[in-house]
């Protein structure tokens, strides 16, 4: 993917996270927690990926 595509996917995922947090009764986005996403989550939680805005 290129930069623009990554940003669009990130924007979509941020909106899904917002819906998970705010929709009464739960939100179903259909995103699978696969090995690739699990690896990304582990990297973020380890501190390797830092949100420079915070």
Buried (B, 14 or more C-beta within 10 A) or exposed (E): EEEEEEEEEEEEEEEBEEEEEEEEEEEEEEEEEEEEEEEEEEEEEEEEEEEEEE
